[in-house]
Amino acid sequence: MRREYHQLLRGGRRREDKYSHGFSSGEMQSLGSICEVLFPPLPLNSIEGQPSEAVQRFYQSSGSQFPVPDEVAELVAKRGLVEALILVRAVLLILSTRLGTLLLCGSLSLSNKWPFINNFSSISLEKREKILQRWFRHSLLTPIRLAFVYIKFLSFYTFFTLADENSQNPAWEAIGYHTNTDENHSKVSKERPLQKGMIETMQETESTLAQSLAQKGLEVIELPEQKLYKIKCDVVVVGSGCGGGVAAAILAGSGNKVVVLEKGIYFTATDYSSLEGPSMNQLFESGGVFPTVDGKMMILAGSTVGGGSAVNWSASIKTPNSVLREWAEDHKLPLFGSSQYLSAMDAVCERIGVTETCTEEGFQNQVLRKGCENLNLKVHIVPRNSSENHYCGSCGYGCRSGDKKGTDSTWLVDAVNSGAVILTGCKAEKFLLKKNSHGRGKRKKCLGVIARTLNKNIRNRIQIEAKVTISACGSVLTPPLMITSGLKNKHIGQNLHLHPVAMAWGYFPESNSEFKGKSYEGGIITSMNKVVSSEEDSQVRAIIETPALGPGSFAALCPWESGLDMKRRIMKYARTVHLFAMVRDEGFGKVKVEGRISYNLSENDKENIRAGVRQALRILIAAGAVEVGTYRSDGQRIKSKGIKENELEEFLNSVSGAEGPKALVEKWTVTGTAHQMGSCRMGRSEEEGAVDENGESWEAESLFVCDGSVLPTAVGVNPMITIQSTAYCISKKIAESLGK
């Protein structure tokens, strides 16, 4: 019995969908020819072993086949930064002309037949491959390289995430990937626990929205001449993730009328499909295609009801004691040294059902544990907000079993049961600030927020007036919202920490009988290793955990050396184990404008990443990998079965830091992040932070921040418990002040 999913999380293009990228025919011809080079059709004699029919079809498939180029162009146009769109289109336009191709490709564009110069699409496939190989290594004209890297990323991501109406992709069978689309989850509850407090504005009309708001117990005034709905409540919370969900529950439970604004959509366990493409598109900020402005880091940030807690990898680690001491003593924030905070962590862990055991580990975590044991390295069990039997490798696309306890199934349920109202598909535009003539010495006072629904059929804005306004839309969205509203504190949008990660991989053939399963099966993070400076010095340089990588993300991140090498790499997907090294970054970035993040690693961060990747490689080899490597652009790897220590040390010494594709180097790496912190950090004065210890803006009375952006520094571990515990403490104080 095939399980039905939410229509937005299914495969296949709907009939009403039309491409609107606006690329010219010449640009599309160039794009298609690049896609073909990246992933070319290959002769069957290039296949190793005795291939199945699926493998044969895979080798004969091409990146230029419909609709891959159009989908790539659509992603560039809709998701890309303005300069990325301009750069890509400029390169494609240049390559569509003979003179431009000669300029960028040199002698390889020449022909012995009239007109003697080819445009890019007319050059032979073999020569086009040589051209791309040259550009990927080019260290001087990095803007051109950036264009090719961007196209490469989107082409592979698109090819392997496209799913048809039956939720299938022809390549998946060949590479050993499946999503259990026929699995019958009859035990999964079909209940929608937030529905009684939910207004899904995407399903409303201009005439029904006011009525729906009133039915939820809200006082609504419609002002047609201003195209505005006015709503009054006690507390408005912008965002429903780790911070917003907790805040809504605490404040609604204290007797306040709470309204939660969430721009994402509400999904439950029975809605989720585990399909990488549609899930990333609907559940993540910018559809999961969210690079920093220089392209050296890819950012994952949840964008649905429940925020990051709905799509994270379940790791539920308490704030390390060393970090709490640093924040309390060095940053002079007593909250983090208090019993109140410790009690908050306990309350959070209890509410989201944190367990500290795992009945059965998946393939990747088995490898991590075995490799550490063989090296006499300590392995730490990672607590999770799920049962000990939770064996789900696709929770990053929403938990289909309903076992993982995000805010959408815990705190927000509490909030709704206490009368809170959640507006989905509703984006905050700015806070309502007025000059504060008689407050607590702050220049401004916040009276609420103005929002708009993403439903194009509803033109009226929504003005929510509240005693308290809470920004909980995360570290990448809270600062732009505050700046757009007119706040000027110098720390808003600064001090952004990202917990950068770099990955190592190891290949374990099916013949390795010690480890069963596939890389995408089993609990995502159940074990962890800490990289320390030395046996005597317990200072943690990095932590090593395992990621969830769907085939699209895997292929997009893989170094490209040639079309043949790429297909052979991807054929090993299901038995390729990934370990990532994550550092507590000293470097930081900034986000002042929505969607535009700049970020720089410190030299110490780069060395810590290098140390982490080196240890990850050692762990993989110790566990029995026959080949290991990194994601450096030159495809850095080595056959590791029976490797000698001196050969291994030479290889490990060649592991380099995390320079991005824009750097003036031949060999580069794209790093990633799923944690964002510190961009509106707490400080004991407005000279040291954007908000005070209570989470209140130093500039605007009654405006609070309740998400990861208030954290003083990076945490160094998965931050969900830290964010929720901090939000718990802030919300309790707000509730006390409202109760006076």
N, C-alpha and C positions, 0 to 999 in steps of 0.2 A: 504493500500500500504506500503510494507516494504521499509524502507529507506536503501540505500546502504552506506556503510562506506569504508574508506580506508582499504585496505586488511590487513595492519599491526595492525589495531584496531578492527578487527573482532575476533570472537571466533573460536574454532576448530583448531586442529593441521593440518598443511599442510603435504601432503604426503612425501615431501622431508625432513621433519624434523625427525631427528633420535636422540635418547638419546646418549649423549657422556659423561655422568658423570663418567664412569669408576668404579663404585662401584661393588664389587664382589657379587656373589649370596648370600653368607653368610651375608654380610653387608646389602643387600637389604632385606633379610629375617628378620633381626633384625629391620630394619627401618619400614618395613610393620607391624610388630607386635607392635611397639611403636605407629604407627599411628592408629592402631586398638584400642589400650587402650585409647588413647586420645579421640577418637570419635567412640565408639563401636556401633554395632547393638544392639538394645534394644527390649525387648518384648513389645507387644502392650499394655499390662496392666500397663505399666509404664507411659502411656500418660494420662495427666489430661484432663477431659472433653470428648466431643464427637469429635474425630479427623476426619478430612477429609482424603481422600485417599492420598493427597499430604503429609499430616502430618504423616500418617502411613508409607509411603515410606521413609520419612525423618528419622524417628526413627529407621527404619530397615537398613538404610544406614551405611556404615563403612568408616573410614578414610583409611583403607587398600585397598579399591577398586581401580582398575586401572583407571586412571594413577597417582593417588595421590603420592604414594611413589617415582615413577620415576621422577615426576615433582619436588618433594622436593629435591631429590638427585641432579637433574640438577641445581636447584637454589643454593644449597650449593656449588657445583663445580664451577659454573660460576659467582655467585654473592658474595660468602662468602670470608672473609679474609682468608689468608693462614692458620693462626693458627686455625680458626674456622673449616676449611675443615679437617685439621689434627686431631683436637679434636673429631669432629663428627665421622669421619671414625674409629678412634681408639676405641671409645666407642662402635660403632656398631660391630667392629671386636671382641672386648672382649666379647660382649654379644652373639656373634655367637658360642662361645665355652662354654663348661660346666664349666670348671675351672674358666674362666673369669666371667661367670654369678654368680658363687658361691662367687667370690670375691666382686662383686658389689652389689649383691642382698641378700646375706646371706642365712638364713634358708628357705626363701620363694622359693628358687630354688630347695630345696630338695624334693625327691619323695620316696614313699615306694616301688617303683618298679625299677628293674634294668634299667639303670645304676645308679639310686638313685639321680643323679644330672641332672637337666634339663638345656639346654641352654635357653635363654630368650624366644624365640618364642614357646618353648614347655611348658612353664609354663601356668597355667590356666589364663584366662582373669581376673578373680577376684583377683588373687594373683599379676598379673602384674600391676593392678591398684593400689594396695597397695604399690608396689615398687615405682611407679612413684610418688605417693603422698608423700612418704618418701623422695625421692630425691628432689622434689620441695621445701621441707621444710629444707633440709639439709644445715647447715650453715658453715660446715667445709671444705668439699671437693667441693668447689664452681666450679672448672672446670667441674666436672661431671654434676653439676646442670646446668651450662651454656650450655652444649651440649643438655640436655633435653629441656631447655627453647628455644633454637634455633630451634630444631626440632618441638617443639610445635607451635611456631610462624609460621614457614613455612608451616606446615601441615594444619593448619586452614586457613591460607591465601590462600593456593592452593585450598583446598576443595571448598571454597566459591567464588573463582574468576574464576575457570575453566568455560568456556562457550563453547557450542557446535557450530556446523556450523550454527545453527539458532539463535545464540546469547542467548542461554538459559542455565540455570543451574537447575537441578531438585530440588535443595533445596530452590530456591528462592520463588517458589509459597508457600511453607510451611511456610516460615518466613515473607511473605507479602511484598516481594521486587520485583520491576519491573523497567525496564529501558526505557520504552516507545520506544521499538525497531520498532514498527509499526507506530509511529507518523510521519505524513506527514508534513515536514517543507517546504512547497512549497514557503513560504515567505522568507526563508533563501537564501541569495544571494549565487550563485554558483561561483561567481567571485573569482579568485585567484589574489588578488591585488599586490602581490610581484613577480608574475611569470615573468614579463618582465625584472626584474633585477636578476632573480634567475638562478643559475646553480646547479642542484641537482646531485652531483657527484656520488651518488649511481646508477644513471641511465646512467652514461657516460661510455665510454670505453677509453682505452689508446689512441686510434686514434681520438676520437671525442672531448676529453676534451680541448685540445689546441685550436681547432676550436671554441668551445663554448665560451672559454675565450676571444678569439679575436673578436667574434661577439658582445660581450658586451662592446667593446671599449677599451679592455685592451691590452697593449703591452706585447706580450708573446714571450719568447725565449726558444726553446726546446734544452736541452743539453743531448742527449741520453747516452753519455759515463758516465755522472754523475747521470743518471736517475733522471733528474730534469727539472721542468718547472720554468722559471724565469718570474715574473710578476712585473711591476712597477706601482705604484700609488702614490697618495699624502698621504693617510691615510689608515692604515689597522686596523680594529677593531676585536678583538678576543672575540666573544660572542655577542648575539643578544637580551639579556634580558633587564631588567629595565635600566641598565647603558649603554650597548652597543647600544640599539635601539635609545636612546636619542642622544648619541654621533654621531652615523651615520647620523641621521637626521640633526643635527646642522651643522656638518662639510660638508656634501654633499650640504646642502642648502647654504653654504658659498662659493660654487664654487670649492670645492675640489673633486678629484676623490677618492672615498671611496670603499674599499673592506671589506666586513664583512665575517668572518669565523665563522661557526656554526657547531658543530659536530652532532647536532640533525637534525631531519627531519621537513620539512614544511608541516603543516596540516592546513586546514581551517575548518570553521563551518560545512560544509557538510561532512567532513571526520570523525568527532568525533562520537564515538559510545556510550559513557558513560559506557562502559564495564570496570569494575575496573581493572581486570587483564591485558588485552592487553594495556589499556591506561597507567597504571602505568609503564608497561614495556617499552613503547615507549616514554613517556613524562617526565620521571623523571630520575635523576641520579641513576645509579645502579638499574634501574627498580623499584625504590621505596623501595628496600630492602637495606638499607644503615645505619647500626648501627655504633656507636662509637666503638673503639677497645675493650672496656670493656663491651659492650652490654647494657649499662644502658640508652642509648638514641637512638631513631630512628630519622633519618634525612630525611626530604623531601626537594629536591632541583630540580627545573625544568631543563629539558635537551631537549629542542626543540626550534624551531624558535619562538622567543618571550620569551624564558627562563621562569623564574618564573611568569612573567606577563601573560603568556598564561594559566597557571594552578593554579594561586592563587585564593583566595576566595573573591576577589574584594574590600576588605577594602582599602579605600583611605584616610588615616588620615595624616594631616599635622604634621610636626615635632613639638612636644610640645615646648612652649616658654621656659619652665624651662630647657629643654635639649639644646636649642639654646644658652641660657645664659651660661650654663656650658661649652659648647664647645668653645664659643667665649672668655669667661673670664678665666676659669680654665685651658683650653688647649691652650689658646692664639692663637685662630684661628679666626681672624676678619671676615672671610667669613660668618660665621654662625650668626653674629650679624649685618649683612649688609642689606640694602634695596635690594641689588641685589639678595640675597637669598630669601627674601620674595617675590620678583617679580617672581623669578624662580618657586616657589611653585604655584603661581597663574597661570603662563603660563602652567605648567605641568597639573594642574587640568583642565584647559580649554581644552587642547589638548586631554586628555583621557576621556573627557566627565563626570567629576565627578558630581554626584547628591547627594543631602543631604536629600532626602525624600524617603520613601518606601510605595508604595500603599498597599501592602499586605505582611505581614510577614509570614514566614513558622512556622511550629509546634514548633521547638526548640526555635526560637526567641520569639514566643508568650509566651512560658513558662518562659523564662528569664525575659521578661518584666513584666509579671503578678506577678512572685515571688518577684521581686524588689519592685513593687508597693505595694504589701501586707506587705512588710517589711519597707516601707517608705525609700527605697534606690533609689538613683538617677539612671535613665537609660539614656544613651547617644545614640543618633542616629549615626550610623556609615555610613559615606559617602561611595559611591561605584562608580567605573568607569563603570557604566551601567545606563540604564534608571530607573526611579522610579518604572516602572512596571515589572522589571526583576525578574522573579520568577523561578530561576534555582538552583537546589540543586546539580547539577553535573558539575559545572564550574571547579572544581578541576581536571576534566578529559578532559578539553577543553570545551569552551562554544559552544553548538550546535546551539544556536539561533543567534550567532554572535553579541549579545548585549554587552557583556563585551569588553572593549576596551584595550586590551593588546598592547604591542609595535608592535606585528605582524600585527595589523590592524590600527595603528596610526603612530608612529614615523618611523617605517621601511618603511611604505608606502611613507611617505614624503621623506625618503632617496632614495628609488628606483625612485621616480618621479624626483629626482634631479640627477639621473645618477649613484647611488650606485649599486654595484654588491654584491650579497649574495651567498656564496658558502656553501651549506649544506653538511652534511656527511663528514665534513672536520675538522680534529683535529690538533690544534697547538701543535708542539713538543718542540720548543724552540725559543727564541728571538735571532735575529742576533746582537750580541754585538761585538764591536771592541774597542780597546784602543783609548781613546779620547785625541788626542795630542793638539788640539787647540779649546776647547769648553769653556763652562762657568764654568770651574773649576771642572767638574765631571769626574770621572775616566774613564767612558765608554760612548760610544754613541750607541744607538740602530738604526739599519739600516732596521729593518723589522722582519719577522718571517718565520720560516720553518714549513710547515704543511704537513700532509699526509691525503689522503682520506681514509675513512673506507671501500671503495669499494676494495675488495680483487683482483679484476681484473685490478686495476690500481696500478702499482708498482712505478711510478715516484712520487717523492716528489714535493711539490710546494713551491718555495721560493718567498715570496712577499717582495719586497723592497719598502720602503715608507719613506717619510719625518718624519712622526709621526706614532708611534705604540701605540695602546691602548689595554690594557688588561681589558676585561670586562666579564670574564668568571665566576665571582662570588667568594664569600669568601672561598669556599672549593677548587676551582681549580686555581685561580690566584696565590696564594702562591707557590704551587708545580711547576707551570710553570716558575715562576721567579727564583726559586731555581735551577731548572733543567738547566736554562739558564746561571747560574753562579753568580747570585747576592747573596750578603752575608749579607745585612743589618739584624741586629738581630731581628727586628720587623716583618720581613716577615714570615708569618705563625703563629705568636704569637697573643695574645690578641683576640682570636676568641670568639665572643659572639653569643649565640644561642637562646635567648628568650625561655628558657625551659618552657614546659607546662606539667601540670598534670591534669587529668580529674576526674570529678565526674559524676555520672549518676543517673537518676531517672526514674522509670517506671510509665507510665500513661496508664492504660488499655483503650481499645476502649470505655468502658462504661463511661469514663470521657468525657462528651459531650461538655465541655467548649473549649477543644482544638481539632480541626480537623486536619487530615493529618497524614503524616508519617515523621519519623525523617530525611529522606533523601530528603524531598521535600522543596521547597521554597528557597529564598535567603540565602546563607550560613551564612554570618555575616551581620546583619542589626541593632543589638543592642549591647550595651556594658555597663558593670558595672565596676566601679573602686573601688578597695578595699583600703581604707585609714586607716592610723594608728589610728585615732580617729576623732571625730567630730571637735575638735579644730585644729588638725594637718591634713592638706590636703595632706600630702606626700602619694603618691600612692605606695602601696606595691605590688599590682598585678592588672591585668585587667581580667575580666571574659567575655568570648565570647563563641560562639558555633562553633563546628567543622563540617566538612563533613566526615562522616565515612561510607564507603561502607561495605557490609557484611563481606568481607574478612578481612579488617582492624579491624573491630569490633571484630570478632571472634579471630583474632590473638592476640589482646591486652587483651581480657577477661581473668581474672584469671581462672586457671583450678583447680577444686577441685575433680571432678569425671566426667565420661562420661555422666551420667544422668543429673547432674547439668549443664553441658555445653550445652546439647541439650535444656534443659528448658530455659537457659539464652538466647540462640540464637532465640528461638521461640518468644521472647519478643523484638527482634531487632527493628522492625518497630515503636514501641511505646516507645522505650527507648530514653530519651532525654539526651544529653551529654552537659555539660558545662566544659570549660577548664579554668584553672587559668594560666596566662602567666606573668612571672616576667621579669623585667629589670635586667638582671643578672650582679652581681659584679664579680662572678667567671668567668673563661675563659678557653679556651682550645687552642690547637695548631694543625695545619695541615701543615706538611712539605713535606709529600709524598702523592701523589694522592690516595684517597680512605681510608686513615688512619687518623682518627680524634680522639684525646684524649681530654677529657673535665672534669672539676671538678666544682661543685657548691660550693659556699661559704656557710658558716653556715647561714648567713643572707638570702641567696637565698632560702635555705631549709625552713627557718621559714616563709618567704614570700609565698612560694608555699603552705605550710601548711595553712597559713591564707587564701589564695585564695580558696583552696579546701574546707575549713570549710565554707566560705561564699557561695560558689557554692552549697554545700549541703543544707544550710539553704534556699537558693533561691528555690531550687527544692521542698523542703518540703512545703514551703510557697505557692507554685503554685499548690500543691495538689498531689504530687507524693505519691504512696502507698508504694513504696520501694525505698531506695536510697543506694548508695555505692560508693566505690572508685575502682581503679584498682590495689590495693595492692594484693600481691600474695596469701594471705589467703582468698581472696574473701570478704573482709570487706563490710558489708551491714547491713541494719536494716529495719524492717517494720516500715513505718513512718506515716501511717494513724492514726490520733488520738494520736500521740506520746506525752508524757508529757515532759515538759521543762527539768526536771532533767535527764530523760532518754536520751534526745537529747544531752544535754551538755556532758554527760558521753561518748556518742558515738563520738561526735566531738573531745573530748579530746584525744580519741584513734587514731585520724588521725595523721599519722606520716609523716616525711619528705621523700625526694626522694632518698633513697638508692637503688642502682641497684642490679641485681642478682649476681654480683661478690662480693658484700660486705659480710662480715662475720656476716650476720644477718639472722634470720629465715623468716622475712617478708620484702619483697622488692617490688619495683615498677619500671617499665620501663617508662621513660618520653619521650617526643617527642619534635621536633622543626621543624618549616618550615621557620625560618628566620636565616640567617647567616650574621654576620657583623664583621668588625674590624680587620681582619687578615692581612691587609696591611695598617694600620691606618695612617691618616694624623698626622703630627707633625711639630712643628716649627723648628726642627732640626733633623738630622739623629739619634741623641741620643734619640729622642722622638717618631719617627715614621718612616715608610717605604717610605712614599711619602711626598712631601711638600704640601702647601695649594693649589697649582695649580694642584695637582694630579700627579706631575712628580716625578719619582724615584729619590731619593737622590744620587743614584750611576750611573744611566745611563741617559744621555741626550736624549730627544725625546721619552722616554718611559713613558707612562702615565697609571694610573689605574683609571678606571671609573666604579666602581661597589660598592656594599655594603661593600667591604673589606676596603675602605678608611675611613669609619665612625669611629670617635675616640672612641666611646663606644657603648653599646647597646642603642637603641632608646627608648624602653619601649612601643611602639605601633607598629602596622603593618607598615613595613618600606618602602613600595613601593614608596610613595610620596617623602620621604626623599632621597632615592637612586636616583630617577629620577631627583629631584631638584639639588642634588649635581653634578650629571653627566651633567646637563644643564649648571651649572656655570663653571665647568671644561672645557666643550666643547667650550663654548663661548670664554674663554681665549685662548684656543688652536687656535680657528679660527682667533682671533685677531693677534696672533703671526705669523700664516701662511700668513696672509694678508699683513704683513709689507714688 
